[in-house]
């Protein structure tokens, strides 16, 4: 059975795919900080207004934006890793891309509060202690 944190992380990814900004905001702590691999601002999106700006930025740059969730799992410390592939199509260029990445979400008051972005998903899982490095005994 998924934990509340796992449900929130997957719910946020699903809201991004649906383009449902307010569903995403509802999962986030008022002081949320979101970093995005494909965000166009080059900075963290802060607070509920930041999440709304993130959705506006996504809509301004991409005609398609979907998140394919591979894995959502909670670590022993309560942080949640989500491994996903983000698919996008450029609004002006029509160029498509797919980026496999991961986030580790820290929750506050049961809501998404801060994400750490990982370009190498396996590192996120190692950082949560869910898989071991090949060098570890």
FIFI-131884 format. One record per atom (N, C-alpha, C): residue number from 1; residue in three letters; atom name; y negated, x negated, z negated. Coordinates in steps of 0.2 Angstrom, whole numbers, m for minus. Example, Ala and Ser with C-alpha at 12.3 -4.5 7.8 and 13.67 -1.06 7.14 Angstrom:
@i->1 | aa->Ala | at->N | v->28 | u->m66 | w->m39
@i->1 | aa->Ala | at->CA | v->22 | u->m62 | w->m39
@i->1 | aa->Ala | at->C | v->16 | u->m66 | w->m39
@i->2 | aa->Ser | at->N | v->11 | u->m64 | w->m35
@i->2 | aa->Ser | at->CA | v->5 | u->m68 | w->m36
@i->2 | aa->Ser | at->C | v->0 | u->m64 | w->m39
//
This chain:
@i->1 | aa->Unk | at->N | v->6 | u->m4 | w->0
@i->1 | aa->Unk | at->CA | v->0 | u->0 | w->0
@i->1 | aa->Unk | at->C | v->m6 | u->m4 | w->0
@i->2 | aa->Unk | at->N | v->m11 | u->m3 | w->5
@i->2 | aa->Unk | at->CA | v->m17 | u->m8 | w->5
@i->2 | aa->Unk | at->C | v->m21 | u->m7 | w->m1
@i->3 | aa->Unk | at->N | v->m25 | u->m12 | w->m3
@i->3 | aa->Unk | at->CA | v->m29 | u->m12 | w->m9
@i->3 | aa->Unk | at->C | v->m36 | u->m9 | w->m6
@i->4 | aa->Unk | at->N | v->m40 | u->m8 | w->m11
@i->4 | aa->Unk | at->CA | v->m47 | u->m5 | w->m9
@i->4 | aa->Unk | at->C | v->m51 | u->m10 | w->m5
@i->5 | aa->Unk | at->N | v->m50 | u->m16 | w->m6
@i->5 | aa->Unk | at->CA | v->m54 | u->m22 | w->m3
@i->5 | aa->Unk | at->C | v->m51 | u->m22 | w->5
@i->6 | aa->Unk | at->N | v->m44 | u->m21 | w->5
@i->6 | aa->Unk | at->CA | v->m41 | u->m22 | w->12
@i->6 | aa->Unk | at->C | v->m44 | u->m16 | w->16
@i->7 | aa->Unk | at->N | v->m44 | u->m10 | w->13
@i->7 | aa->Unk | at->CA | v->m46 | u->m4 | w->16
@i->7 | aa->Unk | at->C | v->m53 | u->m4 | w->19
@i->8 | aa->Unk | at->N | v->m58 | u->m7 | w->14
@i->8 | aa->Unk | at->CA | v->m65 | u->m8 | w->16
@i->8 | aa->Unk | at->C | v->m66 | u->m13 | w->22
@i->9 | aa->Unk | at->N | v->m62 | u->m19 | w->22
@i->9 | aa->Unk | at->CA | v->m63 | u->m24 | w->27
@i->9 | aa->Unk | at->C | v->m60 | u->m21 | w->34
@i->10 | aa->Unk | at->N | v->m55 | u->m17 | w->34
@i->10 | aa->Unk | at->CA | v->m52 | u->m14 | w->40
@i->10 | aa->Unk | at->C | v->m57 | u->m9 | w->42
@i->11 | aa->Unk | at->N | v->m59 | u->m5 | w->37
@i->11 | aa->Unk | at->CA | v->m64 | u->1 | w->39
@i->11 | aa->Unk | at->C | v->m70 | u->m2 | w->42
@i->12 | aa->Unk | at->N | v->m73 | u->m8 | w->40
@i->12 | aa->Unk | at->CA | v->m79 | u->m11 | w->43
@i->12 | aa->Unk | at->C | v->m77 | u->m13 | w->50
@i->13 | aa->Unk | at->N | v->m72 | u->m16 | w->51
@i->13 | aa->Unk | at->CA | v->m70 | u->m18 | w->58
@i->13 | aa->Unk | at->C | v->m69 | u->m12 | w->63
@i->14 | aa->Unk | at->N | v->m66 | u->m6 | w->60
@i->14 | aa->Unk | at->CA | v->m65 | u->0 | w->64
@i->14 | aa->Unk | at->C | v->m72 | u->3 | w->66
@i->15 | aa->Unk | at->N | v->m76 | u->3 | w->61
@i->15 | aa->Unk | at->CA | v->m83 | u->5 | w->62
@i->15 | aa->Unk | at->C | v->m87 | u->2 | w->67
@i->16 | aa->Unk | at->N | v->m86 | u->m5 | w->68
@i->16 | aa->Unk | at->CA | v->m89 | u->m9 | w->73
@i->16 | aa->Unk | at->C | v->m86 | u->m7 | w->80
@i->17 | aa->Unk | at->N | v->m80 | u->m6 | w->80
@i->17 | aa->Unk | at->CA | v->m76 | u->m4 | w->86
@i->17 | aa->Unk | at->C | v->m79 | u->3 | w->89
@i->18 | aa->Unk | at->N | v->m80 | u->7 | w->84
@i->18 | aa->Unk | at->CA | v->m82 | u->14 | w->86
@i->18 | aa->Unk | at->C | v->m90 | u->14 | w->87
@i->19 | aa->Unk | at->N | v->m93 | u->9 | w->85
@i->19 | aa->Unk | at->CA | v->m101 | u->9 | w->85
@i->19 | aa->Unk | at->C | v->m104 | u->14 | w->80
@i->20 | aa->Unk | at->N | v->m100 | u->15 | w->74
@i->20 | aa->Unk | at->CA | v->m102 | u->19 | w->69
@i->20 | aa->Unk | at->C | v->m106 | u->15 | w->63
@i->21 | aa->Unk | at->N | v->m112 | u->14 | w->64
@i->21 | aa->Unk | at->CA | v->m116 | u->10 | w->60
@i->21 | aa->Unk | at->C | v->m116 | u->13 | w->53
@i->22 | aa->Unk | at->N | v->m117 | u->20 | w->52
@i->22 | aa->Unk | at->CA | v->m117 | u->22 | w->45
@i->22 | aa->Unk | at->C | v->m111 | u->22 | w->41
@i->23 | aa->Unk | at->N | v->m105 | u->22 | w->45
@i->23 | aa->Unk | at->CA | v->m98 | u->21 | w->42
@i->23 | aa->Unk | at->C | v->m98 | u->14 | w->39
@i->24 | aa->Unk | at->N | v->m100 | u->9 | w->43
@i->24 | aa->Unk | at->CA | v->m100 | u->2 | w->41
@i->24 | aa->Unk | at->C | v->m105 | u->2 | w->35
@i->25 | aa->Unk | at->N | v->m111 | u->4 | w->35
@i->25 | aa->Unk | at->CA | v->m115 | u->4 | w->29
@i->25 | aa->Unk | at->C | v->m112 | u->7 | w->23
@i->26 | aa->Unk | at->N | v->m109 | u->12 | w->23
@i->26 | aa->Unk | at->CA | v->m106 | u->15 | w->18
@i->26 | aa->Unk | at->C | v->m101 | u->11 | w->14
@i->27 | aa->Unk | at->N | v->m98 | u->6 | w->18
@i->27 | aa->Unk | at->CA | v->m93 | u->2 | w->15
@i->27 | aa->Unk | at->C | v->m96 | u->m5 | w->12
@i->28 | aa->Unk | at->N | v->m103 | u->m5 | w->13
@i->28 | aa->Unk | at->CA | v->m106 | u->m12 | w->11
@i->28 | aa->Unk | at->C | v->m110 | u->m11 | w->4
@i->29 | aa->Unk | at->N | v->m110 | u->m16 | w->0
@i->29 | aa->Unk | at->CA | v->m114 | u->m16 | w->m6
@i->29 | aa->Unk | at->C | v->m122 | u->m16 | w->m3
@i->30 | aa->Unk | at->N | v->m126 | u->m14 | w->m7
@i->30 | aa->Unk | at->CA | v->m134 | u->m14 | w->m5
@i->30 | aa->Unk | at->C | v->m136 | u->m21 | w->m3
@i->31 | aa->Unk | at->N | v->m133 | u->m26 | w->m7
@i->31 | aa->Unk | at->CA | v->m135 | u->m33 | w->m6
@i->31 | aa->Unk | at->C | v->m131 | u->m37 | w->m1
@i->32 | aa->Unk | at->N | v->m127 | u->m33 | w->3
@i->32 | aa->Unk | at->CA | v->m122 | u->m36 | w->8
@i->32 | aa->Unk | at->C | v->m126 | u->m42 | w->12
@i->33 | aa->Unk | at->N | v->m122 | u->m47 | w->13
@i->33 | aa->Unk | at->CA | v->m124 | u->m53 | w->18
@i->33 | aa->Unk | at->C | v->m118 | u->m53 | w->23
@i->34 | aa->Unk | at->N | v->m120 | u->m52 | w->29
@i->34 | aa->Unk | at->CA | v->m115 | u->m53 | w->35
@i->34 | aa->Unk | at->C | v->m117 | u->m58 | w->40
@i->35 | aa->Unk | at->N | v->m112 | u->m63 | w->41
@i->35 | aa->Unk | at->CA | v->m113 | u->m68 | w->46
@i->35 | aa->Unk | at->C | v->m108 | u->m66 | w->52
@i->36 | aa->Unk | at->N | v->m110 | u->m66 | w->58
@i->36 | aa->Unk | at->CA | v->m106 | u->m64 | w->63
@i->36 | aa->Unk | at->C | v->m105 | u->m70 | w->69
@i->37 | aa->Unk | at->N | v->m99 | u->m71 | w->71
@i->37 | aa->Unk | at->CA | v->m98 | u->m76 | w->76
@i->37 | aa->Unk | at->C | v->m102 | u->m74 | w->83
@i->38 | aa->Unk | at->N | v->m102 | u->m68 | w->84
@i->38 | aa->Unk | at->CA | v->m105 | u->m65 | w->91
@i->38 | aa->Unk | at->C | v->m112 | u->m62 | w->90
@i->39 | aa->Unk | at->N | v->m115 | u->m62 | w->84
@i->39 | aa->Unk | at->CA | v->m121 | u->m59 | w->83
@i->39 | aa->Unk | at->C | v->m126 | u->m63 | w->86
@i->40 | aa->Unk | at->N | v->m132 | u->m60 | w->88
@i->40 | aa->Unk | at->CA | v->m137 | u->m63 | w->92
@i->40 | aa->Unk | at->C | v->m143 | u->m66 | w->88
@i->41 | aa->Unk | at->N | v->m143 | u->m64 | w->82
@i->41 | aa->Unk | at->CA | v->m149 | u->m66 | w->78
@i->41 | aa->Unk | at->C | v->m149 | u->m73 | w->76
@i->42 | aa->Unk | at->N | v->m143 | u->m76 | w->75
@i->42 | aa->Unk | at->CA | v->m143 | u->m83 | w->73
@i->42 | aa->Unk | at->C | v->m144 | u->m84 | w->65
@i->43 | aa->Unk | at->N | v->m144 | u->m78 | w->62
@i->43 | aa->Unk | at->CA | v->m145 | u->m78 | w->54
@i->43 | aa->Unk | at->C | v->m140 | u->m73 | w->51
@i->44 | aa->Unk | at->N | v->m140 | u->m73 | w->45
@i->44 | aa->Unk | at->CA | v->m136 | u->m68 | w->41
@i->44 | aa->Unk | at->C | v->m140 | u->m61 | w->42
@i->45 | aa->Unk | at->N | v->m136 | u->m56 | w->42
@i->45 | aa->Unk | at->CA | v->m139 | u->m49 | w->41
@i->45 | aa->Unk | at->C | v->m138 | u->m47 | w->34
@i->46 | aa->Unk | at->N | v->m144 | u->m45 | w->31
@i->46 | aa->Unk | at->CA | v->m144 | u->m44 | w->24
@i->46 | aa->Unk | at->C | v->m146 | u->m37 | w->22
@i->47 | aa->Unk | at->N | v->m142 | u->m34 | w->17
@i->47 | aa->Unk | at->CA | v->m144 | u->m27 | w->15
@i->47 | aa->Unk | at->C | v->m141 | u->m22 | w->20
@i->48 | aa->Unk | at->N | v->m142 | u->m16 | w->18
@i->48 | aa->Unk | at->CA | v->m140 | u->m10 | w->23
@i->48 | aa->Unk | at->C | v->m144 | u->m11 | w->29
@i->49 | aa->Unk | at->N | v->m151 | u->m12 | w->28
@i->49 | aa->Unk | at->CA | v->m155 | u->m13 | w->34
@i->49 | aa->Unk | at->C | v->m153 | u->m18 | w->39
@i->50 | aa->Unk | at->N | v->m150 | u->m24 | w->36
@i->50 | aa->Unk | at->CA | v->m147 | u->m29 | w->40
@i->50 | aa->Unk | at->C | v->m141 | u->m27 | w->44
@i->51 | aa->Unk | at->N | v->m137 | u->m23 | w->41
@i->51 | aa->Unk | at->CA | v->m131 | u->m20 | w->44
@i->51 | aa->Unk | at->C | v->m133 | u->m16 | w->50
@i->52 | aa->Unk | at->N | v->m138 | u->m12 | w->49
@i->52 | aa->Unk | at->CA | v->m141 | u->m8 | w->54
@i->52 | aa->Unk | at->C | v->m144 | u->m12 | w->60
@i->53 | aa->Unk | at->N | v->m147 | u->m17 | w->58
@i->53 | aa->Unk | at->CA | v->m150 | u->m22 | w->63
@i->53 | aa->Unk | at->C | v->m144 | u->m25 | w->67
@i->54 | aa->Unk | at->N | v->m139 | u->m27 | w->64
@i->54 | aa->Unk | at->CA | v->m133 | u->m30 | w->67
@i->54 | aa->Unk | at->C | v->m130 | u->m25 | w->72
@i->55 | aa->Unk | at->N | v->m130 | u->m19 | w->71
@i->55 | aa->Unk | at->CA | v->m127 | u->m14 | w->76
@i->55 | aa->Unk | at->C | v->m132 | u->m13 | w->82
@i->56 | aa->Unk | at->N | v->m139 | u->m14 | w->80
@i->56 | aa->Unk | at->CA | v->m144 | u->m14 | w->86
@i->56 | aa->Unk | at->C | v->m143 | u->m20 | w->90
@i->57 | aa->Unk | at->N | v->m142 | u->m26 | w->87
@i->57 | aa->Unk | at->CA | v->m141 | u->m32 | w->91
@i->57 | aa->Unk | at->C | v->m135 | u->m32 | w->95
@i->58 | aa->Unk | at->N | v->m130 | u->m29 | w->92
@i->58 | aa->Unk | at->CA | v->m124 | u->m29 | w->96
@i->58 | aa->Unk | at->C | v->m125 | u->m24 | w->102
@i->59 | aa->Unk | at->N | v->m128 | u->m18 | w->101
@i->59 | aa->Unk | at->CA | v->m129 | u->m14 | w->107
@i->59 | aa->Unk | at->C | v->m134 | u->m17 | w->112
@i->60 | aa->Unk | at->N | v->m138 | u->m21 | w->110
@i->60 | aa->Unk | at->CA | v->m143 | u->m24 | w->115
@i->60 | aa->Unk | at->C | v->m140 | u->m29 | w->119
@i->61 | aa->Unk | at->N | v->m135 | u->m32 | w->117
@i->61 | aa->Unk | at->CA | v->m132 | u->m38 | w->120
@i->61 | aa->Unk | at->C | v->m125 | u->m36 | w->124
@i->62 | aa->Unk | at->N | v->m122 | u->m31 | w->121
@i->62 | aa->Unk | at->CA | v->m115 | u->m30 | w->124
@i->62 | aa->Unk | at->C | v->m114 | u->m23 | w->126
@i->63 | aa->Unk | at->N | v->m111 | u->m22 | w->131
@i->63 | aa->Unk | at->CA | v->m109 | u->m15 | w->133
@i->63 | aa->Unk | at->C | v->m102 | u->m13 | w->130
@i->64 | aa->Unk | at->N | v->m98 | u->m18 | w->129
@i->64 | aa->Unk | at->CA | v->m92 | u->m16 | w->125
@i->64 | aa->Unk | at->C | v->m91 | u->m21 | w->119
@i->65 | aa->Unk | at->N | v->m89 | u->m19 | w->114
@i->65 | aa->Unk | at->CA | v->m88 | u->m23 | w->108
@i->65 | aa->Unk | at->C | v->m82 | u->m20 | w->104
@i->66 | aa->Unk | at->N | v->m76 | u->m23 | w->104
@i->66 | aa->Unk | at->CA | v->m71 | u->m20 | w->100
@i->66 | aa->Unk | at->C | v->m68 | u->m26 | w->95
@i->67 | aa->Unk | at->N | v->m65 | u->m23 | w->90
@i->67 | aa->Unk | at->CA | v->m62 | u->m28 | w->85
@i->67 | aa->Unk | at->C | v->m55 | u->m26 | w->85
@i->68 | aa->Unk | at->N | v->m50 | u->m31 | w->87
@i->68 | aa->Unk | at->CA | v->m43 | u->m30 | w->87
@i->68 | aa->Unk | at->C | v->m41 | u->m34 | w->80
@i->69 | aa->Unk | at->N | v->m39 | u->m30 | w->75
@i->69 | aa->Unk | at->CA | v->m37 | u->m32 | w->69
@i->69 | aa->Unk | at->C | v->m29 | u->m35 | w->69
@i->70 | aa->Unk | at->N | v->m28 | u->m41 | w->67
@i->70 | aa->Unk | at->CA | v->m22 | u->m44 | w->67
@i->70 | aa->Unk | at->C | v->m19 | u->m43 | w->60
@i->71 | aa->Unk | at->N | v->m23 | u->m45 | w->55
@i->71 | aa->Unk | at->CA | v->m20 | u->m45 | w->48
@i->71 | aa->Unk | at->C | v->m26 | u->m44 | w->43
@i->72 | aa->Unk | at->N | v->m25 | u->m40 | w->38
@i->72 | aa->Unk | at->CA | v->m29 | u->m39 | w->33
@i->72 | aa->Unk | at->C | v->m25 | u->m40 | w->26
@i->73 | aa->Unk | at->N | v->m27 | u->m45 | w->22
@i->73 | aa->Unk | at->CA | v->m23 | u->m46 | w->16
@i->73 | aa->Unk | at->C | v->m28 | u->m49 | w->10
@i->74 | aa->Unk | at->N | v->m26 | u->m47 | w->4
@i->74 | aa->Unk | at->CA | v->m30 | u->m49 | w->m1
@i->74 | aa->Unk | at->C | v->m27 | u->m55 | w->m5
@i->75 | aa->Unk | at->N | v->m32 | u->m59 | w->m7
@i->75 | aa->Unk | at->CA | v->m29 | u->m65 | w->m10
@i->75 | aa->Unk | at->C | v->m29 | u->m64 | w->m18
@i->76 | aa->Unk | at->N | v->m26 | u->m69 | w->m22
@i->76 | aa->Unk | at->CA | v->m25 | u->m68 | w->m29
@i->76 | aa->Unk | at->C | v->m32 | u->m67 | w->m33
@i->77 | aa->Unk | at->N | v->m37 | u->m69 | w->m30
@i->77 | aa->Unk | at->CA | v->m44 | u->m69 | w->m33
@i->77 | aa->Unk | at->C | v->m47 | u->m62 | w->m31
@i->78 | aa->Unk | at->N | v->m44 | u->m58 | w->m27
@i->78 | aa->Unk | at->CA | v->m48 | u->m52 | w->m25
@i->78 | aa->Unk | at->C | v->m52 | u->m52 | w->m19
@i->79 | aa->Unk | at->N | v->m53 | u->m58 | w->m16
@i->79 | aa->Unk | at->CA | v->m56 | u->m59 | w->m10
@i->79 | aa->Unk | at->C | v->m51 | u->m56 | w->m4
@i->80 | aa->Unk | at->N | v->m54 | u->m54 | w->1
@i->80 | aa->Unk | at->CA | v->m50 | u->m51 | w->7
@i->80 | aa->Unk | at->C | v->m51 | u->m55 | w->13
@i->81 | aa->Unk | at->N | v->m45 | u->m57 | w->16
@i->81 | aa->Unk | at->CA | v->m46 | u->m60 | w->23
@i->81 | aa->Unk | at->C | v->m44 | u->m55 | w->28
@i->82 | aa->Unk | at->N | v->m48 | u->m56 | w->34
@i->82 | aa->Unk | at->CA | v->m46 | u->m51 | w->39
@i->82 | aa->Unk | at->C | v->m46 | u->m56 | w->45
@i->83 | aa->Unk | at->N | v->m41 | u->m56 | w->49
@i->83 | aa->Unk | at->CA | v->m40 | u->m60 | w->55
@i->83 | aa->Unk | at->C | v->m40 | u->m55 | w->61
@i->84 | aa->Unk | at->N | v->m44 | u->m57 | w->66
@i->84 | aa->Unk | at->CA | v->m46 | u->m52 | w->71
@i->84 | aa->Unk | at->C | v->m48 | u->m56 | w->78
@i->85 | aa->Unk | at->N | v->m47 | u->m52 | w->83
@i->85 | aa->Unk | at->CA | v->m50 | u->m55 | w->89
@i->85 | aa->Unk | at->C | v->m55 | u->m50 | w->91
@i->86 | aa->Unk | at->N | v->m61 | u->m53 | w->92
@i->86 | aa->Unk | at->CA | v->m67 | u->m48 | w->95
@i->86 | aa->Unk | at->C | v->m67 | u->m49 | w->102
@i->87 | aa->Unk | at->N | v->m68 | u->m43 | w->105
@i->87 | aa->Unk | at->CA | v->m68 | u->m43 | w->113
@i->87 | aa->Unk | at->C | v->m75 | u->m40 | w->114
@i->88 | aa->Unk | at->N | v->m79 | u->m43 | w->119
@i->88 | aa->Unk | at->CA | v->m85 | u->m41 | w->121
@i->88 | aa->Unk | at->C | v->m86 | u->m41 | w->128
@i->89 | aa->Unk | at->N | v->m91 | u->m37 | w->131
@i->89 | aa->Unk | at->CA | v->m93 | u->m38 | w->138
@i->89 | aa->Unk | at->C | v->m101 | u->m38 | w->138
@i->90 | aa->Unk | at->N | v->m104 | u->m43 | w->141
@i->90 | aa->Unk | at->CA | v->m111 | u->m44 | w->141
@i->90 | aa->Unk | at->C | v->m114 | u->m39 | w->145
@i->91 | aa->Unk | at->N | v->m120 | u->m36 | w->142
@i->91 | aa->Unk | at->CA | v->m123 | u->m31 | w->145
@i->91 | aa->Unk | at->C | v->m126 | u->m32 | w->152
@i->92 | aa->Unk | at->N | v->m130 | u->m38 | w->153
@i->92 | aa->Unk | at->CA | v->m133 | u->m40 | w->159
@i->92 | aa->Unk | at->C | v->m128 | u->m43 | w->164
@i->93 | aa->Unk | at->N | v->m124 | u->m48 | w->161
@i->93 | aa->Unk | at->CA | v->m119 | u->m52 | w->165
@i->93 | aa->Unk | at->C | v->m113 | u->m49 | w->167
@i->94 | aa->Unk | at->N | v->m110 | u->m44 | w->162
@i->94 | aa->Unk | at->CA | v->m103 | u->m41 | w->163
@i->94 | aa->Unk | at->C | v->m98 | u->m46 | w->161
@i->95 | aa->Unk | at->N | v->m100 | u->m52 | w->159
@i->95 | aa->Unk | at->CA | v->m95 | u->m57 | w->157
@i->95 | aa->Unk | at->C | v->m91 | u->m55 | w->151
@i->96 | aa->Unk | at->N | v->m85 | u->m56 | w->151
@i->96 | aa->Unk | at->CA | v->m81 | u->m54 | w->145
@i->96 | aa->Unk | at->C | v->m79 | u->m60 | w->141
@i->97 | aa->Unk | at->N | v->m78 | u->m59 | w->135
@i->97 | aa->Unk | at->CA | v->m75 | u->m64 | w->131
@i->97 | aa->Unk | at->C | v->m71 | u->m61 | w->125
@i->98 | aa->Unk | at->N | v->m67 | u->m65 | w->123
@i->98 | aa->Unk | at->CA | v->m62 | u->m64 | w->117
@i->98 | aa->Unk | at->C | v->m62 | u->m70 | w->112
@i->99 | aa->Unk | at->N | v->m64 | u->m68 | w->106
@i->99 | aa->Unk | at->CA | v->m64 | u->m74 | w->101
@i->99 | aa->Unk | at->C | v->m60 | u->m72 | w->95
@i->100 | aa->Unk | at->N | v->m55 | u->m76 | w->94
@i->100 | aa->Unk | at->CA | v->m51 | u->m75 | w->88
@i->100 | aa->Unk | at->C | v->m54 | u->m78 | w->82
@i->101 | aa->Unk | at->N | v->m55 | u->m75 | w->77
@i->101 | aa->Unk | at->CA | v->m59 | u->m77 | w->71
@i->101 | aa->Unk | at->C | v->m56 | u->m74 | w->65
@i->102 | aa->Unk | at->N | v->m59 | u->m76 | w->59
@i->102 | aa->Unk | at->CA | v->m57 | u->m73 | w->53
@i->102 | aa->Unk | at->C | v->m63 | u->m73 | w->48
@i->103 | aa->Unk | at->N | v->m63 | u->m68 | w->44
@i->103 | aa->Unk | at->CA | v->m68 | u->m68 | w->38
@i->103 | aa->Unk | at->C | v->m65 | u->m67 | w->32
@i->104 | aa->Unk | at->N | v->m68 | u->m70 | w->27
@i->104 | aa->Unk | at->CA | v->m65 | u->m69 | w->20
@i->104 | aa->Unk | at->C | v->m71 | u->m65 | w->17
@i->105 | aa->Unk | at->N | v->m70 | u->m59 | w->15
@i->105 | aa->Unk | at->CA | v->m74 | u->m55 | w->11
@i->105 | aa->Unk | at->C | v->m74 | u->m55 | w->4
@i->106 | aa->Unk | at->N | v->m80 | u->m56 | w->1
@i->106 | aa->Unk | at->CA | v->m80 | u->m55 | w->m7
@i->106 | aa->Unk | at->C | v->m83 | u->m48 | w->m8
@i->107 | aa->Unk | at->N | v->m80 | u->m45 | w->m13
@i->107 | aa->Unk | at->CA | v->m82 | u->m38 | w->m14
@i->107 | aa->Unk | at->C | v->m87 | u->m38 | w->m21
@i->108 | aa->Unk | at->N | v->m91 | u->m34 | w->m21
@i->108 | aa->Unk | at->CA | v->m95 | u->m33 | w->m27
@i->108 | aa->Unk | at->C | v->m95 | u->m25 | w->m29
@i->109 | aa->Unk | at->N | v->m93 | u->m23 | w->m35
@i->109 | aa->Unk | at->CA | v->m93 | u->m16 | w->m36
@i->109 | aa->Unk | at->C | v->m89 | u->m12 | w->m31
@i->110 | aa->Unk | at->N | v->m83 | u->m15 | w->m29
@i->110 | aa->Unk | at->CA | v->m79 | u->m12 | w->m24
@i->110 | aa->Unk | at->C | v->m81 | u->m11 | w->m17
@i->111 | aa->Unk | at->N | v->m87 | u->m15 | w->m16
@i->111 | aa->Unk | at->CA | v->m89 | u->m14 | w->m9
@i->111 | aa->Unk | at->C | v->m90 | u->m21 | w->m6
@i->112 | aa->Unk | at->N | v->m90 | u->m21 | w->1
@i->112 | aa->Unk | at->CA | v->m91 | u->m28 | w->5
@i->112 | aa->Unk | at->C | v->m98 | u->m31 | w->3
@i->113 | aa->Unk | at->N | v->m98 | u->m37 | w->1
@i->113 | aa->Unk | at->CA | v->m104 | u->m40 | w->m2
@i->113 | aa->Unk | at->C | v->m106 | u->m46 | w->2
@i->114 | aa->Unk | at->N | v->m101 | u->m51 | w->3
@i->114 | aa->Unk | at->CA | v->m102 | u->m57 | w->7
@i->114 | aa->Unk | at->C | v->m96 | u->m59 | w->11
@i->115 | aa->Unk | at->N | v->m97 | u->m61 | w->17
@i->115 | aa->Unk | at->CA | v->m92 | u->m64 | w->21
@i->115 | aa->Unk | at->C | v->m93 | u->m71 | w->23
@i->116 | aa->Unk | at->N | v->m87 | u->m75 | w->23
@i->116 | aa->Unk | at->CA | v->m87 | u->m81 | w->25
@i->116 | aa->Unk | at->C | v->m84 | u->m81 | w->32
@i->117 | aa->Unk | at->N | v->m87 | u->m84 | w->37
@i->117 | aa->Unk | at->CA | v->m84 | u->m84 | w->43
@i->117 | aa->Unk | at->C | v->m80 | u->m90 | w->45
@i->118 | aa->Unk | at->N | v->m74 | u->m89 | w->48
@i->118 | aa->Unk | at->CA | v->m70 | u->m94 | w->50
@i->118 | aa->Unk | at->C | v->m68 | u->m94 | w->58
@i->119 | aa->Unk | at->N | v->m69 | u->m99 | w->61
@i->119 | aa->Unk | at->CA | v->m67 | u->m100 | w->68
@i->119 | aa->Unk | at->C | v->m60 | u->m101 | w->69
@i->120 | aa->Unk | at->N | v->m57 | u->m104 | w->63
@i->120 | aa->Unk | at->CA | v->m50 | u->m105 | w->63
@i->120 | aa->Unk | at->C | v->m47 | u->m101 | w->58
@i->121 | aa->Unk | at->N | v->m44 | u->m95 | w->60
@i->121 | aa->Unk | at->CA | v->m41 | u->m90 | w->55
@i->121 | aa->Unk | at->C | v->m36 | u->m93 | w->50
@i->122 | aa->Unk | at->N | v->m32 | u->m98 | w->52
@i->122 | aa->Unk | at->CA | v->m27 | u->m101 | w->48
@i->122 | aa->Unk | at->C | v->m31 | u->m104 | w->42
@i->123 | aa->Unk | at->N | v->m37 | u->m107 | w->43
@i->123 | aa->Unk | at->CA | v->m40 | u->m110 | w->37
@i->123 | aa->Unk | at->C | v->m42 | u->m105 | w->32
@i->124 | aa->Unk | at->N | v->m44 | u->m99 | w->35
@i->124 | aa->Unk | at->CA | v->m46 | u->m94 | w->30
@i->124 | aa->Unk | at->C | v->m40 | u->m92 | w->25
@i->125 | aa->Unk | at->N | v->m34 | u->m92 | w->28
@i->125 | aa->Unk | at->CA | v->m28 | u->m90 | w->25
@i->125 | aa->Unk | at->C | v->m26 | u->m96 | w->20
@i->126 | aa->Unk | at->N | v->m28 | u->m102 | w->22
@i->126 | aa->Unk | at->CA | v->m26 | u->m107 | w->17
@i->126 | aa->Unk | at->C | v->m31 | u->m107 | w->12
@i->127 | aa->Unk | at->N | v->m38 | u->m106 | w->13
@i->127 | aa->Unk | at->CA | v->m43 | u->m106 | w->8
@i->127 | aa->Unk | at->C | v->m41 | u->m100 | w->3
@i->128 | aa->Unk | at->N | v->m38 | u->m95 | w->5
@i->128 | aa->Unk | at->CA | v->m36 | u->m90 | w->0
@i->128 | aa->Unk | at->C | v->m29 | u->m91 | w->m4
@i->129 | aa->Unk | at->N | v->m26 | u->m97 | w->m2
@i->129 | aa->Unk | at->CA | v->m20 | u->m99 | w->m5
@i->129 | aa->Unk | at->C | v->m14 | u->m94 | w->m2
@i->130 | aa->Unk | at->N | v->m15 | u->m92 | w->4
@i->130 | aa->Unk | at->CA | v->m10 | u->m87 | w->7
@i->130 | aa->Unk | at->C | v->m5 | u->m91 | w->11
@i->131 | aa->Unk | at->N | v->m7 | u->m97 | w->14
@i->131 | aa->Unk | at->CA | v->m2 | u->m101 | w->18
@i->131 | aa->Unk | at->C | v->m4 | u->m108 | w->15
@i->132 | aa->Unk | at->N | v->1 | u->m113 | w->16
@i->132 | aa->Unk | at->CA | v->0 | u->m120 | w->14
@i->132 | aa->Unk | at->C | v->m2 | u->m124 | w->20
@i->133 | aa->Unk | at->N | v->m5 | u->m129 | w->19
@i->133 | aa->Unk | at->CA | v->m7 | u->m134 | w->24
@i->133 | aa->Unk | at->C | v->0 | u->m137 | w->26
@i->134 | aa->Unk | at->N | v->0 | u->m140 | w->32
@i->134 | aa->Unk | at->CA | v->6 | u->m143 | w->34
@i->134 | aa->Unk | at->C | v->7 | u->m150 | w->30
@i->135 | aa->Unk | at->N | v->2 | u->m152 | w->27
@i->135 | aa->Unk | at->CA | v->2 | u->m159 | w->23
@i->135 | aa->Unk | at->C | v->5 | u->m157 | w->16
@i->136 | aa->Unk | at->N | v->4 | u->m151 | w->14
@i->136 | aa->Unk | at->CA | v->6 | u->m150 | w->7
@i->136 | aa->Unk | at->C | v->14 | u->m150 | w->6
@i->137 | aa->Unk | at->N | v->16 | u->m152 | w->0
@i->137 | aa->Unk | at->CA | v->23 | u->m152 | w->m1
@i->137 | aa->Unk | at->C | v->26 | u->m145 | w->m2
//
